Amino acid sequence: MNSNYLFVAARAEYICEYCRTPERFYNFSFEVKHIIPPKAGGRSEQENLALSCRSCNIFKSNHLTGIDSRGNETGELFDPRNDDWNEHFL
């Protein structure tokens, strides 16, 4: 288990910071992942770590942007430290 798990999970209230699914719905602990991946200059500091379910972690991978399927435009992926969830997914 990641050494930052207890801090990150408590801060996130044991809810995936991307899809907001509660960890208790799964049979295993969520993952601590980098919001900005080290490959893109992100650090392993607590402010750059998020609690993520396996599905969201696989989907996000090490990406910072994605393609909007409706407008076929590139957009930034959700950042749980800087973006408002409701506004971002409106």
Jmol script that loads the backbone (N, CA, C; Angstrom):
load data "model"
ATOM      1  N   MET A   1       0.852  -1.188   0.000  1.00  0.00           N
ATOM      2  CA  MET A   1       0.000   0.000   0.000  1.00  0.00           C
ATOM      3  C   MET A   1       0.894   1.246   0.000  1.00  0.00           C
ATOM      4  N   ASN A   2       0.475   2.252  -0.724  1.00  0.00           N
ATOM      5  CA  ASN A   2       1.201   3.514  -0.801  1.00  0.00           C
ATOM      6  C   ASN A   2       1.310   4.140   0.582  1.00  0.00           C
ATOM      7  N   SER A   3       2.477   4.656   0.912  1.00  0.00           N
ATOM      8  CA  SER A   3       2.698   5.241   2.241  1.00  0.00           C
ATOM      9  C   SER A   3       1.832   6.475   2.491  1.00  0.00           C
ATOM     10  N   ASN A   4       1.304   7.094   1.445  1.00  0.00           N
ATOM     11  CA  ASN A   4       0.427   8.263   1.591  1.00  0.00           C
ATOM     12  C   ASN A   4      -1.051   7.893   1.614  1.00  0.00           C
ATOM     13  N   TYR A   5      -1.354   6.593   1.524  1.00  0.00           N
ATOM     14  CA  TYR A   5      -2.741   6.161   1.407  1.00  0.00           C
ATOM     15  C   TYR A   5      -3.626   6.710   2.523  1.00  0.00           C
ATOM     16  N   LEU A   6      -3.240   6.557   3.767  1.00  0.00           N
ATOM     17  CA  LEU A   6      -4.119   6.976   4.873  1.00  0.00           C
ATOM     18  C   LEU A   6      -4.437   8.467   4.813  1.00  0.00           C
ATOM     19  N   PHE A   7      -3.435   9.293   4.531  1.00  0.00           N
ATOM     20  CA  PHE A   7      -3.672  10.736   4.426  1.00  0.00           C
ATOM     21  C   PHE A   7      -4.585  11.064   3.244  1.00  0.00           C
ATOM     22  N   VAL A   8      -4.245  10.519   2.073  1.00  0.00           N
ATOM     23  CA  VAL A   8      -4.987  10.831   0.852  1.00  0.00           C
ATOM     24  C   VAL A   8      -6.425  10.309   0.951  1.00  0.00           C
ATOM     25  N   ALA A   9      -6.599   9.091   1.461  1.00  0.00           N
ATOM     26  CA  ALA A   9      -7.933   8.505   1.580  1.00  0.00           C
ATOM     27  C   ALA A   9      -8.798   9.285   2.567  1.00  0.00           C
ATOM     28  N   ALA A  10      -8.223   9.685   3.693  1.00  0.00           N
ATOM     29  CA  ALA A  10      -8.984  10.459   4.685  1.00  0.00           C
ATOM     30  C   ALA A  10      -9.371  11.819   4.111  1.00  0.00           C
ATOM     31  N   ARG A  11      -8.453  12.467   3.413  1.00  0.00           N
ATOM     32  CA  ARG A  11      -8.751  13.778   2.809  1.00  0.00           C
ATOM     33  C   ARG A  11      -9.886  13.649   1.801  1.00  0.00           C
ATOM     34  N   ALA A  12      -9.903  12.540   1.045  1.00  0.00           N
ATOM     35  CA  ALA A  12     -10.933  12.308   0.027  1.00  0.00           C
ATOM     36  C   ALA A  12     -12.198  11.687   0.612  1.00  0.00           C
ATOM     37  N   GLU A  13     -12.183  11.463   1.921  1.00  0.00           N
ATOM     38  CA  GLU A  13     -13.307  10.822   2.617  1.00  0.00           C
ATOM     39  C   GLU A  13     -13.618   9.455   2.013  1.00  0.00           C
ATOM     40  N   TYR A  14     -12.557   8.751   1.581  1.00  0.00           N
ATOM     41  CA  TYR A  14     -12.655   7.386   1.054  1.00  0.00           C
ATOM     42  C   TYR A  14     -13.596   7.302  -0.153  1.00  0.00           C
ATOM     43  N   ILE A  15     -13.536   8.356  -0.978  1.00  0.00           N
ATOM     44  CA  ILE A  15     -14.332   8.444  -2.206  1.00  0.00           C
ATOM     45  C   ILE A  15     -13.373   8.733  -3.358  1.00  0.00           C
ATOM     46  N   CYS A  16     -13.561   8.060  -4.492  1.00  0.00           N
ATOM     47  CA  CYS A  16     -12.728   8.343  -5.660  1.00  0.00           C
ATOM     48  C   CYS A  16     -12.872   9.828  -5.999  1.00  0.00           C
ATOM     49  N   GLU A  17     -11.753  10.497  -6.140  1.00  0.00           N
ATOM     50  CA  GLU A  17     -11.789  11.933  -6.410  1.00  0.00           C
ATOM     51  C   GLU A  17     -12.145  12.249  -7.860  1.00  0.00           C
ATOM     52  N   TYR A  18     -12.261  11.236  -8.695  1.00  0.00           N
ATOM     53  CA  TYR A  18     -12.610  11.449 -10.103  1.00  0.00           C
ATOM     54  C   TYR A  18     -14.076  11.137 -10.388  1.00  0.00           C
ATOM     55  N   CYS A  19     -14.550   9.969  -9.974  1.00  0.00           N
ATOM     56  CA  CYS A  19     -15.938   9.596 -10.286  1.00  0.00           C
ATOM     57  C   CYS A  19     -16.850   9.653  -9.062  1.00  0.00           C
ATOM     58  N   ARG A  20     -16.270   9.878  -7.891  1.00  0.00           N
ATOM     59  CA  ARG A  20     -16.991  10.013  -6.622  1.00  0.00           C
ATOM     60  C   ARG A  20     -17.665   8.726  -6.138  1.00  0.00           C
ATOM     61  N   THR A  21     -17.163   7.597  -6.546  1.00  0.00           N
ATOM     62  CA  THR A  21     -17.661   6.323  -6.042  1.00  0.00           C
ATOM     63  C   THR A  21     -17.025   6.049  -4.681  1.00  0.00           C
ATOM     64  N   PRO A  22     -17.815   5.684  -3.680  1.00  0.00           N
ATOM     65  CA  PRO A  22     -17.253   5.354  -2.370  1.00  0.00           C
ATOM     66  C   PRO A  22     -16.411   4.070  -2.425  1.00  0.00           C
ATOM     67  N   GLU A  23     -15.296   4.096  -1.752  1.00  0.00           N
ATOM     68  CA  GLU A  23     -14.390   2.947  -1.719  1.00  0.00           C
ATOM     69  C   GLU A  23     -15.070   1.707  -1.141  1.00  0.00           C
ATOM     70  N   ARG A  24     -15.999   1.885  -0.223  1.00  0.00           N
ATOM     71  CA  ARG A  24     -16.654   0.746   0.431  1.00  0.00           C
ATOM     72  C   ARG A  24     -17.457  -0.105  -0.556  1.00  0.00           C
ATOM     73  N   PHE A  25     -17.735   0.411  -1.765  1.00  0.00           N
ATOM     74  CA  PHE A  25     -18.461  -0.357  -2.769  1.00  0.00           C
ATOM     75  C   PHE A  25     -17.569  -1.375  -3.484  1.00  0.00           C
ATOM     76  N   TYR A  26     -16.265  -1.284  -3.262  1.00  0.00           N
ATOM     77  CA  TYR A  26     -15.306  -2.176  -3.905  1.00  0.00           C
ATOM     78  C   TYR A  26     -14.786  -3.200  -2.900  1.00  0.00           C
ATOM     79  N   ASN A  27     -14.191  -4.260  -3.389  1.00  0.00           N
ATOM     80  CA  ASN A  27     -13.617  -5.286  -2.515  1.00  0.00           C
ATOM     81  C   ASN A  27     -12.146  -5.043  -2.231  1.00  0.00           C
ATOM     82  N   PHE A  28     -11.635  -3.886  -2.637  1.00  0.00           N
ATOM     83  CA  PHE A  28     -10.223  -3.578  -2.432  1.00  0.00           C
ATOM     84  C   PHE A  28     -10.059  -2.074  -2.252  1.00  0.00           C
ATOM     85  N   SER A  29      -8.928  -1.686  -1.704  1.00  0.00           N
ATOM     86  CA  SER A  29      -8.647  -0.266  -1.473  1.00  0.00           C
ATOM     87  C   SER A  29      -8.407   0.458  -2.789  1.00  0.00           C
ATOM     88  N   PHE A  30      -8.751   1.729  -2.810  1.00  0.00           N
ATOM     89  CA  PHE A  30      -8.474   2.566  -3.970  1.00  0.00           C
ATOM     90  C   PHE A  30      -6.974   2.852  -4.048  1.00  0.00           C
ATOM     91  N   GLU A  31      -6.564   3.429  -5.146  1.00  0.00           N
ATOM     92  CA  GLU A  31      -5.161   3.704  -5.405  1.00  0.00           C
ATOM     93  C   GLU A  31      -4.842   5.179  -5.194  1.00  0.00           C
ATOM     94  N   VAL A  32      -3.623   5.433  -4.778  1.00  0.00           N
ATOM     95  CA  VAL A  32      -3.121   6.799  -4.688  1.00  0.00           C
ATOM     96  C   VAL A  32      -2.390   7.055  -5.993  1.00  0.00           C
ATOM     97  N   LYS A  33      -2.842   8.067  -6.719  1.00  0.00           N
ATOM     98  CA  LYS A  33      -2.231   8.348  -8.022  1.00  0.00           C
ATOM     99  C   LYS A  33      -1.799   9.806  -8.106  1.00  0.00           C
ATOM    100  N   HIS A  34      -0.911  10.071  -9.017  1.00  0.00           N
ATOM    101  CA  HIS A  34      -0.466  11.444  -9.274  1.00  0.00           C
ATOM    102  C   HIS A  34      -1.507  12.156 -10.136  1.00  0.00           C
ATOM    103  N   ILE A  35      -1.865  13.368  -9.764  1.00  0.00           N
ATOM    104  CA  ILE A  35      -2.762  14.183 -10.593  1.00  0.00           C
ATOM    105  C   ILE A  35      -1.990  14.624 -11.833  1.00  0.00           C
ATOM    106  N   ILE A  36      -0.836  15.214 -11.606  1.00  0.00           N
ATOM    107  CA  ILE A  36       0.088  15.518 -12.700  1.00  0.00           C
ATOM    108  C   ILE A  36       1.164  14.444 -12.629  1.00  0.00           C
ATOM    109  N   PRO A  37       1.247  13.587 -13.636  1.00  0.00           N
ATOM    110  CA  PRO A  37       2.183  12.471 -13.577  1.00  0.00           C
ATOM    111  C   PRO A  37       3.643  12.929 -13.534  1.00  0.00           C
ATOM    112  N   PRO A  38       4.496  12.135 -12.906  1.00  0.00           N
ATOM    113  CA  PRO A  38       5.919  12.481 -12.863  1.00  0.00           C
ATOM    114  C   PRO A  38       6.501  12.726 -14.256  1.00  0.00           C
ATOM    115  N   LYS A  39       6.006  11.986 -15.239  1.00  0.00           N
ATOM    116  CA  LYS A  39       6.462  12.148 -16.632  1.00  0.00           C
ATOM    117  C   LYS A  39       6.225  13.569 -17.142  1.00  0.00           C
ATOM    118  N   ALA A  40       5.200  14.240 -16.583  1.00  0.00           N
ATOM    119  CA  ALA A  40       4.871  15.609 -16.993  1.00  0.00           C
ATOM    120  C   ALA A  40       5.371  16.630 -15.969  1.00  0.00           C
ATOM    121  N   GLY A  41       6.242  16.204 -15.071  1.00  0.00           N
ATOM    122  CA  GLY A  41       6.821  17.123 -14.090  1.00  0.00           C
ATOM    123  C   GLY A  41       6.134  17.128 -12.743  1.00  0.00           C
ATOM    124  N   GLY A  42       5.136  16.265 -12.540  1.00  0.00           N
ATOM    125  CA  GLY A  42       4.441  16.197 -11.263  1.00  0.00           C
ATOM    126  C   GLY A  42       5.303  15.555 -10.189  1.00  0.00           C
ATOM    127  N   ARG A  43       5.135  16.001  -8.976  1.00  0.00           N
ATOM    128  CA  ARG A  43       5.921  15.489  -7.855  1.00  0.00           C
ATOM    129  C   ARG A  43       5.086  14.559  -6.991  1.00  0.00           C
ATOM    130  N   SER A  44       5.749  13.803  -6.171  1.00  0.00           N
ATOM    131  CA  SER A  44       5.072  12.876  -5.253  1.00  0.00           C
ATOM    132  C   SER A  44       4.758  13.573  -3.928  1.00  0.00           C
ATOM    133  N   GLU A  45       4.224  14.777  -4.022  1.00  0.00           N
ATOM    134  CA  GLU A  45       3.810  15.536  -2.845  1.00  0.00           C
ATOM    135  C   GLU A  45       2.326  15.316  -2.624  1.00  0.00           C
ATOM    136  N   GLN A  46       1.875  15.444  -1.380  1.00  0.00           N
ATOM    137  CA  GLN A  46       0.487  15.146  -1.041  1.00  0.00           C
ATOM    138  C   GLN A  46      -0.510  15.980  -1.842  1.00  0.00           C
ATOM    139  N   GLU A  47      -0.178  17.199  -2.200  1.00  0.00           N
ATOM    140  CA  GLU A  47      -1.097  18.031  -2.973  1.00  0.00           C
ATOM    141  C   GLU A  47      -1.232  17.558  -4.413  1.00  0.00           C
ATOM    142  N   ASN A  48      -0.321  16.717  -4.874  1.00  0.00           N
ATOM    143  CA  ASN A  48      -0.386  16.197  -6.237  1.00  0.00           C
ATOM    144  C   ASN A  48      -0.874  14.744  -6.262  1.00  0.00           C
ATOM    145  N   LEU A  49      -1.392  14.275  -5.145  1.00  0.00           N
ATOM    146  CA  LEU A  49      -1.883  12.906  -5.063  1.00  0.00           C
ATOM    147  C   LEU A  49      -3.390  12.901  -4.875  1.00  0.00           C
ATOM    148  N   ALA A  50      -4.042  11.935  -5.501  1.00  0.00           N
ATOM    149  CA  ALA A  50      -5.498  11.811  -5.411  1.00  0.00           C
ATOM    150  C   ALA A  50      -5.864  10.353  -5.190  1.00  0.00           C
ATOM    151  N   LEU A  51      -6.999  10.144  -4.535  1.00  0.00           N
ATOM    152  CA  LEU A  51      -7.530   8.800  -4.357  1.00  0.00           C
ATOM    153  C   LEU A  51      -8.343   8.459  -5.597  1.00  0.00           C
ATOM    154  N   SER A  52      -8.053   7.307  -6.182  1.00  0.00           N
ATOM    155  CA  SER A  52      -8.669   6.944  -7.449  1.00  0.00           C
ATOM    156  C   SER A  52      -9.086   5.485  -7.444  1.00  0.00           C
ATOM    157  N   CYS A  53     -10.297   5.222  -7.932  1.00  0.00           N
ATOM    158  CA  CYS A  53     -10.698   3.826  -8.128  1.00  0.00           C
ATOM    159  C   CYS A  53      -9.887   3.287  -9.303  1.00  0.00           C
ATOM    160  N   ARG A  54      -9.854   1.988  -9.420  1.00  0.00           N
ATOM    161  CA  ARG A  54      -9.051   1.347 -10.476  1.00  0.00           C
ATOM    162  C   ARG A  54      -9.514   1.789 -11.869  1.00  0.00           C
ATOM    163  N   SER A  55     -10.818   1.894 -12.075  1.00  0.00           N
ATOM    164  CA  SER A  55     -11.330   2.286 -13.394  1.00  0.00           C
ATOM    165  C   SER A  55     -10.855   3.675 -13.786  1.00  0.00           C
ATOM    166  N   CYS A  56     -10.965   4.624 -12.869  1.00  0.00           N
ATOM    167  CA  CYS A  56     -10.528   5.993 -13.174  1.00  0.00           C
ATOM    168  C   CYS A  56      -9.016   6.056 -13.366  1.00  0.00           C
ATOM    169  N   ASN A  57      -8.284   5.293 -12.563  1.00  0.00           N
ATOM    170  CA  ASN A  57      -6.834   5.291 -12.691  1.00  0.00           C
ATOM    171  C   ASN A  57      -6.412   4.753 -14.050  1.00  0.00           C
ATOM    172  N   ILE A  58      -7.037   3.682 -14.503  1.00  0.00           N
ATOM    173  CA  ILE A  58      -6.711   3.122 -15.818  1.00  0.00           C
ATOM    174  C   ILE A  58      -7.100   4.108 -16.919  1.00  0.00           C
ATOM    175  N   PHE A  59      -8.272   4.723 -16.797  1.00  0.00           N
ATOM    176  CA  PHE A  59      -8.746   5.654 -17.824  1.00  0.00           C
ATOM    177  C   PHE A  59      -7.837   6.877 -17.927  1.00  0.00           C
ATOM    178  N   LYS A  60      -7.507   7.476 -16.776  1.00  0.00           N
ATOM    179  CA  LYS A  60      -6.684   8.680 -16.784  1.00  0.00           C
ATOM    180  C   LYS A  60      -5.247   8.364 -17.160  1.00  0.00           C
ATOM    181  N   SER A  61      -4.727   7.257 -16.637  1.00  0.00           N
ATOM    182  CA  SER A  61      -3.349   6.850 -16.894  1.00  0.00           C
ATOM    183  C   SER A  61      -2.405   8.018 -16.601  1.00  0.00           C
ATOM    184  N   ASN A  62      -1.550   8.362 -17.528  1.00  0.00           N
ATOM    185  CA  ASN A  62      -0.630   9.484 -17.319  1.00  0.00           C
ATOM    186  C   ASN A  62      -1.002  10.681 -18.192  1.00  0.00           C
ATOM    187  N   HIS A  63      -2.280  10.770 -18.549  1.00  0.00           N
ATOM    188  CA  HIS A  63      -2.753  11.844 -19.432  1.00  0.00           C
ATOM    189  C   HIS A  63      -3.185  13.080 -18.632  1.00  0.00           C
ATOM    190  N   LEU A  64      -3.048  14.228 -19.246  1.00  0.00           N
ATOM    191  CA  LEU A  64      -3.531  15.486 -18.688  1.00  0.00           C
ATOM    192  C   LEU A  64      -4.687  16.044 -19.501  1.00  0.00           C
ATOM    193  N   THR A  65      -4.829  15.554 -20.725  1.00  0.00           N
ATOM    194  CA  THR A  65      -5.896  16.007 -21.612  1.00  0.00           C
ATOM    195  C   THR A  65      -6.606  14.799 -22.224  1.00  0.00           C
ATOM    196  N   GLY A  66      -7.790  15.061 -22.767  1.00  0.00           N
ATOM    197  CA  GLY A  66      -8.560  14.030 -23.438  1.00  0.00           C
ATOM    198  C   GLY A  66      -9.360  14.661 -24.558  1.00  0.00           C
ATOM    199  N   ILE A  67     -10.015  13.828 -25.351  1.00  0.00           N
ATOM    200  CA  ILE A  67     -10.818  14.328 -26.472  1.00  0.00           C
ATOM    201  C   ILE A  67     -12.286  14.275 -26.085  1.00  0.00           C
ATOM    202  N   ASP A  68     -12.955  15.396 -26.206  1.00  0.00           N
ATOM    203  CA  ASP A  68     -14.387  15.492 -25.943  1.00  0.00           C
ATOM    204  C   ASP A  68     -15.113  14.794 -27.091  1.00  0.00           C
ATOM    205  N   SER A  69     -15.850  13.746 -26.760  1.00  0.00           N
ATOM    206  CA  SER A  69     -16.501  12.953 -27.806  1.00  0.00           C
ATOM    207  C   SER A  69     -17.606  13.718 -28.537  1.00  0.00           C
ATOM    208  N   ARG A  70     -18.196  14.741 -27.909  1.00  0.00           N
ATOM    209  CA  ARG A  70     -19.265  15.495 -28.576  1.00  0.00           C
ATOM    210  C   ARG A  70     -18.710  16.513 -29.559  1.00  0.00           C
ATOM    211  N   GLY A  71     -17.686  17.244 -29.111  1.00  0.00           N
ATOM    212  CA  GLY A  71     -17.149  18.299 -29.969  1.00  0.00           C
ATOM    213  C   GLY A  71     -15.854  17.924 -30.647  1.00  0.00           C
ATOM    214  N   ASN A  72     -15.342  16.727 -30.334  1.00  0.00           N
ATOM    215  CA  ASN A  72     -14.079  16.256 -30.891  1.00  0.00           C
ATOM    216  C   ASN A  72     -12.949  17.253 -30.653  1.00  0.00           C
ATOM    217  N   GLU A  73     -13.016  17.927 -29.503  1.00  0.00           N
ATOM    218  CA  GLU A  73     -11.994  18.898 -29.136  1.00  0.00           C
ATOM    219  C   GLU A  73     -11.175  18.357 -27.973  1.00  0.00           C
ATOM    220  N   THR A  74      -9.932  18.786 -27.884  1.00  0.00           N
ATOM    221  CA  THR A  74      -9.076  18.401 -26.775  1.00  0.00           C
ATOM    222  C   THR A  74      -9.394  19.292 -25.579  1.00  0.00           C
ATOM    223  N   GLY A  75      -9.495  18.670 -24.408  1.00  0.00           N
ATOM    224  CA  GLY A  75      -9.759  19.420 -23.188  1.00  0.00           C
ATOM    225  C   GLY A  75      -8.955  18.851 -22.037  1.00  0.00           C
ATOM    226  N   GLU A  76      -8.784  19.644 -21.013  1.00  0.00           N
ATOM    227  CA  GLU A  76      -8.046  19.201 -19.841  1.00  0.00           C
ATOM    228  C   GLU A  76      -8.887  18.221 -19.036  1.00  0.00           C
ATOM    229  N   LEU A  77      -8.232  17.192 -18.512  1.00  0.00           N
ATOM    230  CA  LEU A  77      -8.908  16.243 -17.640  1.00  0.00           C
ATOM    231  C   LEU A  77      -9.119  16.875 -16.274  1.00  0.00           C
ATOM    232  N   PHE A  78     -10.071  16.359 -15.532  1.00  0.00           N
ATOM    233  CA  PHE A  78     -10.425  16.872 -14.221  1.00  0.00           C
ATOM    234  C   PHE A  78      -9.233  16.815 -13.270  1.00  0.00           C
ATOM    235  N   ASP A  79      -9.004  17.913 -12.573  1.00  0.00           N
ATOM    236  CA  ASP A  79      -7.957  18.016 -11.550  1.00  0.00           C
ATOM    237  C   ASP A  79      -8.662  18.231 -10.209  1.00  0.00           C
ATOM    238  N   PRO A  80      -8.674  17.225  -9.340  1.00  0.00           N
ATOM    239  CA  PRO A  80      -9.426  17.349  -8.090  1.00  0.00           C
ATOM    240  C   PRO A  80      -8.913  18.425  -7.130  1.00  0.00           C
ATOM    241  N   ARG A  81      -7.731  18.943  -7.331  1.00  0.00           N
ATOM    242  CA  ARG A  81      -7.227  20.016  -6.466  1.00  0.00           C
ATOM    243  C   ARG A  81      -7.602  21.397  -6.985  1.00  0.00           C
ATOM    244  N   ASN A  82      -7.856  21.517  -8.279  1.00  0.00           N
ATOM    245  CA  ASN A  82      -8.075  22.847  -8.856  1.00  0.00           C
ATOM    246  C   ASN A  82      -9.419  23.041  -9.549  1.00  0.00           C
ATOM    247  N   ASP A  83     -10.122  21.964  -9.874  1.00  0.00           N
ATOM    248  CA  ASP A  83     -11.377  22.077 -10.609  1.00  0.00           C
ATOM    249  C   ASP A  83     -12.581  21.789  -9.709  1.00  0.00           C
ATOM    250  N   ASP A  84     -13.669  22.453  -9.966  1.00  0.00           N
ATOM    251  CA  ASP A  84     -14.935  22.163  -9.301  1.00  0.00           C
ATOM    252  C   ASP A  84     -15.600  21.027 -10.079  1.00  0.00           C
ATOM    253  N   TRP A  85     -15.949  19.929  -9.396  1.00  0.00           N
ATOM    254  CA  TRP A  85     -16.475  18.724 -10.040  1.00  0.00           C
ATOM    255  C   TRP A  85     -17.730  19.040 -10.867  1.00  0.00           C
ATOM    256  N   ASN A  86     -18.706  19.716 -10.251  1.00  0.00           N
ATOM    257  CA  ASN A  86     -19.961  20.020 -10.955  1.00  0.00           C
ATOM    258  C   ASN A  86     -19.739  20.902 -12.178  1.00  0.00           C
ATOM    259  N   GLU A  87     -18.893  21.886 -12.049  1.00  0.00           N
ATOM    260  CA  GLU A  87     -18.635  22.795 -13.169  1.00  0.00           C
ATOM    261  C   GLU A  87     -17.883  22.080 -14.286  1.00  0.00           C
ATOM    262  N   HIS A  88     -16.888  21.291 -13.929  1.00  0.00           N
ATOM    263  CA  HIS A  88     -16.075  20.603 -14.937  1.00  0.00           C
ATOM    264  C   HIS A  88     -16.915  19.625 -15.761  1.00  0.00           C
ATOM    265  N   PHE A  89     -17.825  18.910 -15.095  1.00  0.00           N
ATOM    266  CA  PHE A  89     -18.588  17.876 -15.796  1.00  0.00           C
ATOM    267  C   PHE A  89     -19.955  18.367 -16.290  1.00  0.00           C
ATOM    268  N   LEU A  90     -20.190  19.668 -16.239  1.00  0.00           N
ATOM    269  CA  LEU A  90     -21.413  20.250 -16.770  1.00  0.00           C
ATOM    270  C   LEU A  90     -21.404  20.074 -18.245  1.00  0.00           C
TER     271      LEU A  90
END
end "model"
wireframe off; spacefill off
backbone 0.3
color backbone group
